Amino acid sequence: MLVICHLSLVTSVHAATTDDMVNDIQKKFSAINDLKGTFSQTSYLKDLEKTEKYAGTFYIKKPHAIMWEYKAPRDEKVFINNTDTWLYKKSRKQAIKTRFSKETYSQVPIALLSSLDDLKTDFDISHAEQGHLNLKPKKRMGTIREIIVETGSESFPVKSLSAIDQYGNIVMIEFGDIKINSGLEDSIFIFNPPPGVEVFDMTR
């Protein structure tokens, strides 16, 4: 009987801790209208047994506007505005237009930051380890199998995101220099192909 009571207590404490973490993230994200910062991305490609590292800056404005720019040597900018996505490769003078939806999160995991104020709707959530949440999509999100969220500081509740796909590939993104509700201009998220840029429109 004592063992059963002890296990029951541990389970309830564990659940409360998970709920507290989720509620904290959702509450803080619901108060964010826009944010900007830096990121470092580590991508592990299982089949190739290869690790790639990138860094850059990102900008997000609710409800559906995102832009991030990779530093050299990866000379790319990505714009998401509602359902349109542009990938601009400046050095190649190419721009690719596609459609954005939750099924494309596996290709653009940084976009998850725009929807963390409603975690319980999109994910089954468990406590992975101290300071980490394990999110498993309730509905298909591309090839994503699970997402690990590492909680952050008082001002910004997420330190890193790790997206693991069904093939064992892992993309981990760490965030820094976060500035919240600075009043980002809409023009940051609008892309118009410069003259001389070859456009590939995959939405047609």
C-alpha positions in Angstrom: 0.0 0.0 0.0 2.8 2.4 0.9 4.6 1.6 -2.4 1.4 2.3 -4.4 0.8 5.6 -2.5 4.4 6.6 -3.2 4.1 5.9 -6.9 0.9 7.8 -7.1 2.5 10.8 -5.5 5.5 10.7 -7.8 3.2 10.5 -10.8 1.1 13.4 -9.7 4.1 15.6 -9.0 5.6 14.6 -12.4 2.4 15.5 -14.2 2.1 18.8 -12.3 5.7 19.6 -13.3 5.0 18.9 -17.0 1.8 21.0 -16.9 3.6 23.8 -15.2 6.3 23.9 -17.9 3.7 23.8 -20.7 1.5 26.4 -19.1 4.6 28.7 -18.6 5.6 28.4 -22.3 2.1 29.0 -23.6 1.5 31.9 -21.3 4.7 33.7 -22.2 4.3 33.0 -26.0 0.7 34.3 -25.9 2.1 37.7 -24.7 4.6 37.9 -27.6 3.5 39.8 -30.7 6.9 39.7 -32.4 10.5 38.6 -31.6 13.9 38.6 -33.1 17.2 37.0 -32.2 20.1 34.8 -33.3 20.2 31.1 -33.9 22.7 28.3 -34.3 21.6 25.2 -36.1 23.2 21.7 -36.0 21.8 19.2 -38.5 22.7 15.5 -38.2 22.0 13.5 -41.4 21.8 9.9 -40.3 22.3 8.1 -43.7 25.3 10.2 -44.5 26.6 10.2 -40.9 27.3 13.8 -41.4 26.8 16.9 -39.2 26.3 20.4 -40.6 26.4 23.6 -38.6 24.9 27.0 -39.5 24.1 30.3 -37.8 22.0 33.4 -38.5 19.3 35.8 -37.4 15.5 35.4 -37.3 12.4 37.5 -37.1 8.9 36.5 -36.2 5.7 38.5 -36.2 2.4 36.9 -35.3 0.2 35.4 -36.6 2.1 34.0 -39.6 5.2 36.0 -40.6 8.7 34.6 -40.3 12.0 35.5 -41.8 15.5 34.1 -41.2 18.8 34.7 -42.8 21.8 32.3 -42.7 25.3 33.7 -42.3 28.0 32.7 -44.8 28.9 30.3 -46.1 25.2 29.4 -46.4 24.0 32.4 -48.3 20.2 32.1 -48.0 17.1 33.9 -46.7 13.8 32.3 -46.0 10.5 34.3 -45.9 7.2 32.9 -44.7 4.1 35.1 -45.0 0.8 33.3 -44.3 0.9 30.3 -46.7 3.7 31.6 -49.0 7.3 30.6 -48.5 10.3 32.0 -50.4 13.8 30.6 -50.3 16.2 33.2 -51.7 19.7 32.1 -52.7 21.5 35.4 -53.4 24.8 34.0 -54.7 23.0 31.8 -57.2 20.4 34.5 -58.1 17.6 32.0 -57.5 14.3 32.3 -55.6 12.0 29.3 -54.9 8.4 29.8 -54.0 6.4 27.0 -52.2 3.4 26.7 -49.9 3.8 26.7 -46.1 1.7 24.5 -43.8 2.3 22.5 -40.6 3.3 19.5 -42.8 6.4 21.5 -43.8 7.7 22.0 -40.3 10.2 19.2 -40.8 11.9 21.4 -43.4 11.6 24.6 -41.4 11.6 23.7 -37.7 12.4 27.3 -36.6 8.8 28.1 -37.7 7.6 26.1 -34.6 8.4 29.2 -32.6 5.4 30.9 -34.1 2.9 28.3 -32.7 4.1 27.5 -29.2 1.3 29.3 -27.5 -1.0 26.4 -28.2 1.1 23.3 -27.5 -1.6 21.1 -26.1 -3.7 21.3 -29.3 -0.9 20.1 -31.6 1.1 17.7 -29.5 1.0 14.9 -27.0 3.4 16.1 -24.3 5.6 14.3 -21.8 8.5 15.3 -19.5 11.7 14.1 -21.2 14.2 15.1 -18.5 14.9 18.0 -16.3 14.1 21.2 -18.2 13.0 19.3 -21.3 9.7 18.5 -22.9 9.0 15.8 -25.4 6.4 16.8 -28.1 4.8 14.2 -30.4 2.6 15.6 -33.1 -1.1 14.6 -32.9 -1.4 15.1 -36.7 1.1 14.7 -39.4 3.9 17.4 -39.5 5.9 16.3 -42.5 8.4 13.7 -41.4 8.7 14.9 -37.8 8.5 12.1 -35.3 9.1 14.1 -32.1 10.4 17.5 -30.9 12.4 18.1 -27.8 12.0 21.6 -26.2 14.7 22.8 -23.8 13.2 25.4 -21.6 14.9 28.8 -21.3 15.1 31.9 -19.1 12.4 33.9 -17.4 12.2 36.4 -20.3 12.2 33.8 -23.1 10.9 30.3 -22.3 12.7 28.3 -25.0 16.4 27.7 -25.1 16.5 25.2 -27.9 14.4 23.0 -30.2 15.4 19.6 -31.5 13.3 18.1 -34.3 13.8 14.3 -34.9 12.3 12.8 -38.1 11.2 9.3 -38.8 14.5 8.6 -40.5 16.6 9.5 -37.5 17.8 12.9 -38.8 18.0 15.5 -36.1 17.9 19.3 -36.4 18.8 21.2 -33.2 18.3 25.0 -33.1 19.6 27.1 -30.2 18.4 30.7 -29.7 20.1 33.8 -28.3 20.0 37.6 -28.1 16.2 37.5 -28.0 14.3 40.8 -28.2 10.5 40.7 -27.7 7.8 43.0 -28.9 10.2 45.5 -30.5 7.7 46.5 -33.1 9.0 44.8 -36.2 7.9 46.3 -39.6 5.8 44.2 -41.9 8.3 44.9 -44.8 10.8 42.6 -43.1 8.7 39.6 -44.1 7.9 40.6 -47.7 10.1 39.3 -50.5 10.1 40.7 -54.0 12.6 38.9 -56.3 15.3 41.4 -57.4 15.9 42.0 -61.1 17.9 39.2 -62.7 16.8 36.6 -60.2 15.5 33.3 -61.6 12.2 32.4 -60.0 10.9 28.8 -59.6 7.2 28.9 -58.6 6.3 25.5 -57.2 2.8 26.6 -56.2 1.5 26.5 -59.8 
